Each structure stands twice: as C-alpha cells, then as structure tokens.
Amino acid sequence: MIRFEHVTKRYDDGTTAVDDLSFEVAEGELVTLVGPSGCGKTTTMKMVNRLIEPTEGRIFLDGDDISAIDPVRLRRRIGYVIQQVGLFPHKTVLENTATVPHLLGWKRAKGRERAAELLDLVGLDPAVYGDRYPEQLSGGQRQRVGVARALAADPPVLLMDEPFGAVDPVVREHLQNEFLALQKAVRKTVLFVTHDIEEAVRLGDRIAVYGRGRIEQFDPPATLLGAPATPYVADFVGADRGLKRLSVTPIEPGDLEQPPIVHLDDPVGKAAAKLRAEDARWAVVLDGDDNLHGWISAERAASATGSVRRHARRMEAWLPVGASLKHAFATMLQHDAGWIAVIDEGSVGRFLGVLTPARLHEALRRSTAADAQDVPREQVAVETVG
C-alpha cells in the first residue's frame, strides 16, 4: 500500500532528516515509527501526504507515484490525526467530523449521516456529543473526534502523529485500547509516529526503530524485543525488554500444565482420593460441560462430606488462551495467585489447563528462542532447572 524507494530529505542548510529510506507497509498493516526527537520519523510520515517533499527518491501509494498526484487530491485520500487534534472551534463535533466529506462534495445529509456513524464507532454518542463544541469536550474526547474525522471519507491510509501524546496515562491507555479495537474493525493501512517504545510495541504490527535519519530495525514487536539488531536498538528498547516482551507474547495451549480435575457433582471423597493419589494440593473444578467453575484444596476435600459443589471455591484468576503473558502475570499479582486457569477463547469457559509462574517464564524463553532461530514456538525446547 505504501512504498518508499531510496527516499532522502535534505534541507538547504545541509541537514539530512531522512537518508536513503526504503521500506514497505502492507495493506491493512499498522506500522509504528519510533525514535528520539529529530530522528526523521515525523518527516517520513509527512512526506506521504506531501506536507514535506522529498529531495530524492519516490514514494508510492497503492502503486501510484505520489509526486504525480495533486497534493490536495492526495490528502483527501489519506486520513491525518495529530497530537493537537486541530478541530475547528466554531464548528460542532458533528460538523467537524463531516469536514472531509463536505470538501469532497458529499450531500450535507449524507456527510452528517457518515459523521454520526463514525462518532458512534469511536464511542461518542452523536445524540449526546454531536451538537457540542470542541471546548466542551475532554482531551480524550477531542482525540476520538480527530480519529473519527480522519476516517469520515473512508480513506485507505491513516497517518497518526503522536495522537495520544497530550493526554494523561490513564486516558492514553484507554484510547490505545479503543484504537486497537477500531483498527481490528476497519483495517486501515496506518503509519503511527510515537517516541514511546511501550506504545509502539503495544500498537504496531511492525515497528520501525529510527536512528539518525535511518531505520535501524524494522520487525514485529516480539522480534524487536527478543533480538535487537544493533546495540543502538537494544539500548533504545531498554534493559527491561524482556518485561516488555510479555505484552506481545500470547498464552498458547502448549504452555499449560494439567492439574487434577474433578466435577461439581463428584462426591468430595472421590476428589480427596484423587488428590492423594496424585500427591496434589488442589484440583480444578469443572461443571458437567467441562467449563471452568473453581477449585478445591486437598485439605478441604479431606475433611468435608457431600458433593464437590458444596465445597468448591469460585475461580477468580483466569484468562482466555491467547491473552498476553503480561496480562497473565498481572492477574497472578492481582489475585495473589500461584497459578491462573486458562479457558478456550471461543467457548463459554471450556477449561484448557493452568499457567504457573514457571511455565510463564518458560513460555517467554521459548518465544524469544523461536524468534532467534526463526522457527515456530512449539519446535523450541528449553532447559528447565528442577
């Protein structure tokens, strides 16, 4: 969708902002450009919509050389979201969102209808917010309007220049979550500029780490964190890159242990006998459809009577398979749990196994080794200390 071929931007004073840049962004891919101030990432993005013209090289959009396209027409094919949002203060939220459709000659009713759809999509009820003015919104709400406006004419490409950088950390995380959900629904081709490696890792399908005017590494987040290509990249992503990698490493079925299992309607004596036979301190309790219900301790089972149902404790620490190891670790800490249950993502709670701290560490090591060896994760064996 976007292709750079040997692009250089050199200013009259001799400063080279971008030096011989070549890379591609696939259709529907979200690529984050990350690096320190002055490294060329924003210049790269602004050359795509010709706010800045390259000195050398060519840039293609969906196969078309953008230098041959009228800049105004080009920009109407590209959504653009900036940190300061840039809403018109004298126009309502609905009018702001409908700006580009109106410029494209859409009928007023159609433009307003499209604007209302987009506001609803970004979580702003048009009946509540449509007639408000920007000054009546919070910073996070203004950013949502900016995203809605950029999407209003359904452009294939979205350029985002630190769009969440001006809001507080709590709102920023919420906006990131909402944008990921939105991107999953609309699948735009996105160039996203940020100076924050955490944000780049969280959002990007691939990450371009910039040095001075050049891309030092261009890889998926897990590869970037697991195998930095240069000392510069390793230093930039930080010594805690192993912890950052937890957020991009999913729980897989092969990471799980299989503990003793009992069912709600089993006699508690049967559960006690099973726990003794397997020398286990607890068992997972399932219902009749093998969906997760809770757990029961060996001590409780040994001293109780009746059915397991009467004595099982509800399971609070659980996640679906595919959730990140970071989420798993946070859940363990939140519930002061030595393990978490993992269920099938596509079911109402079918139990798959449990993830322990040791297995979590093993999963992280296996994922890192898989990237380094360029093999599937399940083919990697890691040594464990018993």
CORCORKA-V822290 format. One record per residue. N is the residue number from 1. RES is the residue in one small letter. SS is DSSP state (H for helix, E for strand, L for the rest). PSI is psi in radians with two decimals (NA if undefined). BURIAL is I if it has 9 or more other C-alpha atoms within 8 Angstrom, else O. Layout:
n: {N,N}
res: {RES,RES}
ss: {SS,SS}
psi: {PSI,PSI}
burial: {BURIAL,BURIAL}
This chain:
n: {1,2,3,4,5,6,7,8,9,10,11,12,13,14,15,16,17,18,19,20,21,22,23,24,25,26,27,28,29,30,31,32,33,34,35,36,37,38,39,40,41,42,43,44,45,46,47,48,49,50,51,52,53,54,55,56,57,58,59,60,61,62,63,64,65,66,67,68,69,70,71,72,73,74,75,76,77,78,79,80,81,82,83,84,85,86,87,88,89,90,91,92,93,94,95,96,97,98,99,100,101,102,103,104,105,106,107,108,109,110,111,112,113,114,115,116,117,118,119,120,121,122,123,124,125,126,127,128,129,130,131,132,133,134,135,136,137,138,139,140,141,142,143,144,145,146,147,148,149,150,151,152,153,154,155,156,157,158,159,160,161,162,163,164,165,166,167,168,169,170,171,172,173,174,175,176,177,178,179,180,181,182,183,184,185,186,187,188,189,190,191,192,193,194,195,196,197,198,199,200,201,202,203,204,205,206,207,208,209,210,211,212,213,214,215,216,217,218,219,220,221,222,223,224,225,226,227,228,229,230,231,232,233,234,235,236,237,238,239,240,241,242,243,244,245,246,247,248,249,250,251,252,253,254,255,256,257,258,259,260,261,262,263,264,265,266,267,268,269,270,271,272,273,274,275,276,277,278,279,280,281,282,283,284,285,286,287,288,289,290,291,292,293,294,295,296,297,298,299,300,301,302,303,304,305,306,307,308,309,310,311,312,313,314,315,316,317,318,319,320,321,322,323,324,325,326,327,328,329,330,331,332,333,334,335,336,337,338,339,340,341,342,343,344,345,346,347,348,349,350,351,352,353,354,355,356,357,358,359,360,361,362,363,364,365,366,367,368,369,370,371,372,373,374,375,376,377,378,379,380,381,382,383,384,385,386}
res: {m,i,r,f,e,h,v,t,k,r,y,d,d,g,t,t,a,v,d,d,l,s,f,e,v,a,e,g,e,l,v,t,l,v,g,p,s,g,c,g,k,t,t,t,m,k,m,v,n,r,l,i,e,p,t,e,g,r,i,f,l,d,g,d,d,i,s,a,i,d,p,v,r,l,r,r,r,i,g,y,v,i,q,q,v,g,l,f,p,h,k,t,v,l,e,n,t,a,t,v,p,h,l,l,g,w,k,r,a,k,g,r,e,r,a,a,e,l,l,d,l,v,g,l,d,p,a,v,y,g,d,r,y,p,e,q,l,s,g,g,q,r,q,r,v,g,v,a,r,a,l,a,a,d,p,p,v,l,l,m,d,e,p,f,g,a,v,d,p,v,v,r,e,h,l,q,n,e,f,l,a,l,q,k,a,v,r,k,t,v,l,f,v,t,h,d,i,e,e,a,v,r,l,g,d,r,i,a,v,y,g,r,g,r,i,e,q,f,d,p,p,a,t,l,l,g,a,p,a,t,p,y,v,a,d,f,v,g,a,d,r,g,l,k,r,l,s,v,t,p,i,e,p,g,d,l,e,q,p,p,i,v,h,l,d,d,p,v,g,k,a,a,a,k,l,r,a,e,d,a,r,w,a,v,v,l,d,g,d,d,n,l,h,g,w,i,s,a,e,r,a,a,s,a,t,g,s,v,r,r,h,a,r,r,m,e,a,w,l,p,v,g,a,s,l,k,h,a,f,a,t,m,l,q,h,d,a,g,w,i,a,v,i,d,e,g,s,v,g,r,f,l,g,v,l,t,p,a,r,l,h,e,a,l,r,r,s,t,a,a,d,a,q,d,v,p,r,e,q,v,a,v,e,t,v,g}
ss: {L,E,E,E,E,E,E,E,E,E,L,L,L,L,L,E,E,E,E,E,E,E,E,E,E,L,L,L,L,E,E,E,E,E,L,L,L,L,L,L,H,H,H,H,H,H,H,H,L,L,L,L,L,L,L,E,E,E,E,E,E,L,L,E,E,H,H,H,L,L,H,H,H,H,H,L,L,E,E,E,E,E,L,L,L,L,L,L,L,L,L,E,H,H,H,H,H,L,H,H,H,H,H,L,L,L,L,H,H,H,H,H,H,H,H,H,H,H,H,H,H,L,L,L,L,H,H,H,H,L,L,L,E,H,H,H,L,L,H,H,H,H,H,H,H,H,H,H,H,H,H,L,L,L,L,L,E,E,E,E,E,L,L,L,L,L,L,L,H,H,H,H,H,H,H,H,H,H,H,H,H,H,H,H,H,H,L,L,E,E,E,E,E,E,L,L,H,H,H,H,H,H,H,L,L,E,E,E,E,E,L,L,L,L,E,E,E,E,E,L,H,H,H,H,H,H,L,L,L,L,H,H,H,H,H,H,H,L,L,L,H,H,H,H,H,H,L,L,L,E,L,L,H,H,H,L,E,L,L,L,E,E,E,L,L,L,E,H,H,H,H,H,H,H,H,H,H,L,L,L,L,E,E,E,E,E,L,L,L,L,E,E,E,E,E,E,E,H,H,H,H,H,H,L,L,L,E,H,H,H,L,L,E,E,L,L,L,E,E,E,L,L,L,E,H,H,H,H,H,H,H,H,H,H,L,L,L,L,E,E,E,E,E,L,L,L,L,L,L,E,E,E,E,E,E,E,H,H,H,H,H,H,H,H,H,H,H,H,H,H,H,H,H,L,L,L,H,H,H,L,L,L,L,L,L,L}
psi: {-0.83,2.27,2.21,2.29,1.80,0.92,2.27,2.44,1.99,2.26,2.93,-0.47,0.07,-0.10,2.27,1.91,-0.67,2.30,1.83,1.01,2.22,2.11,2.92,2.58,2.13,2.77,2.29,0.06,2.49,1.96,2.20,2.36,2.06,2.55,3.01,2.91,2.42,0.18,-0.20,0.02,-0.76,-0.65,-0.75,-0.86,-0.74,-0.35,-0.39,-0.67,0.28,0.49,-0.44,2.37,2.35,2.67,-0.68,2.81,3.12,2.62,2.32,2.44,1.98,0.71,-0.17,2.31,2.02,-0.34,-0.32,0.03,2.36,2.26,-0.68,-0.79,-0.66,-0.81,-0.44,-0.17,-0.04,2.22,2.53,2.13,2.23,2.94,-0.69,0.03,-0.96,0.58,2.63,2.05,-0.45,-0.01,2.60,2.96,-0.77,-0.73,-0.70,-0.77,-0.54,0.14,-0.94,-0.78,-0.68,-0.70,-0.52,0.00,0.24,2.60,2.58,-0.77,-0.72,-0.72,-0.74,-0.61,-0.77,-0.73,-0.73,-0.70,-0.77,-0.68,-0.74,-0.66,-0.59,0.18,0.37,1.91,2.04,-0.49,-0.46,-0.76,-0.26,-0.63,0.06,2.85,2.75,-0.66,-0.28,0.07,2.73,2.97,-0.73,-0.66,-0.68,-0.67,-0.68,-0.71,-0.68,-0.72,-0.76,-0.75,-0.69,-0.50,-0.09,-0.66,0.23,0.94,2.61,-0.40,2.46,2.19,2.25,2.04,1.68,0.94,-0.40,0.24,-0.30,0.14,2.86,2.83,-0.65,-0.83,-0.64,-0.78,-0.69,-0.75,-0.67,-0.77,-0.77,-0.67,-0.67,-0.73,-0.69,-0.77,-0.63,-0.56,-0.72,-0.38,1.02,2.78,2.07,2.29,2.10,1.98,2.31,2.71,-0.04,1.95,-0.57,-0.77,-0.71,-0.76,-0.70,-0.64,-0.58,2.40,-0.67,2.72,2.29,1.96,2.09,2.43,-2.37,1.58,0.03,2.72,2.08,-0.57,2.47,1.70,2.90,2.73,-0.77,-0.70,-0.74,-0.78,-0.56,-0.50,1.26,2.35,-0.48,2.84,-0.60,-0.81,-0.76,-0.72,-0.68,-0.77,-0.33,2.74,-0.34,0.45,-0.44,-0.71,-0.71,-0.63,-0.44,-0.59,-0.27,0.22,2.01,2.73,2.26,2.71,-0.60,-0.19,-0.12,2.61,2.74,1.77,3.04,2.51,2.33,2.94,2.77,-0.69,0.09,2.53,2.44,-0.48,-0.64,-0.71,-0.72,-0.73,-0.69,-0.71,-0.67,-0.75,-0.59,0.08,0.83,2.64,-0.26,2.85,2.61,2.42,2.20,2.79,-2.99,-0.31,0.25,0.46,2.58,2.28,-0.93,-2.50,2.84,2.41,2.71,-0.66,-0.77,-0.78,-0.62,-0.42,-0.01,2.96,2.92,-2.65,2.81,-0.60,-0.66,-0.36,-0.12,2.53,2.50,2.57,2.09,-0.56,1.64,2.75,2.76,2.64,2.50,-0.30,2.77,2.69,-0.51,-0.77,-0.69,-0.80,-0.76,-0.66,-0.70,-0.79,-0.72,-0.70,0.13,0.84,2.48,-0.07,2.83,2.59,2.57,2.29,2.86,2.22,-0.56,0.22,-3.12,-0.04,0.45,2.18,2.35,-0.56,-2.97,2.62,2.14,2.86,-0.69,-0.73,-0.56,-0.82,-0.71,-0.71,-0.69,-0.77,-0.71,-0.70,-0.75,-0.77,-0.63,-0.73,-0.72,-0.61,-0.11,0.85,2.82,2.62,-0.64,-0.24,-0.04,2.28,2.35,2.53,2.44,2.63,2.02,NA}
burial: {I,I,I,I,I,I,I,I,I,I,O,O,O,O,O,I,I,I,I,I,I,I,O,O,I,O,O,O,I,I,I,I,I,I,I,O,O,O,I,I,I,O,I,I,I,I,I,I,I,I,O,O,O,I,O,O,I,I,I,I,I,O,O,O,I,I,O,O,O,O,O,O,O,I,I,I,I,I,I,O,I,I,I,O,I,O,O,O,O,O,I,I,I,I,I,I,I,I,I,I,I,I,O,O,O,I,O,O,O,O,I,I,O,I,I,I,O,I,I,I,I,I,O,I,I,I,O,O,I,I,I,I,I,I,O,O,I,O,O,I,I,I,I,I,I,I,I,I,I,I,I,I,I,O,I,O,I,I,I,I,I,I,I,I,O,O,I,O,O,O,I,I,O,O,I,I,O,I,O,I,O,I,I,O,O,O,O,I,I,I,I,I,I,I,I,O,I,O,O,I,I,O,I,I,I,I,I,I,I,I,I,I,I,I,I,I,I,I,I,I,I,I,I,I,I,I,I,I,I,O,O,O,I,I,O,O,I,O,O,O,I,I,O,I,I,I,I,I,I,I,I,O,O,O,I,I,I,O,O,I,O,I,I,I,O,I,I,I,I,O,I,I,O,I,I,I,O,O,O,I,O,I,I,I,I,I,I,O,O,I,I,I,I,I,I,I,I,I,O,I,I,I,O,I,O,O,I,I,I,O,I,I,O,O,I,O,I,I,I,I,I,O,I,I,I,I,I,I,I,O,I,I,O,O,O,O,I,O,I,I,I,I,I,I,I,O,O,O,I,I,I,I,I,I,I,I,I,O,I,I,O,I,I,I,I,I,I,I,I,I,I,I,O,O,O,O,I,O,O,I,O,O,O,O,O,O}
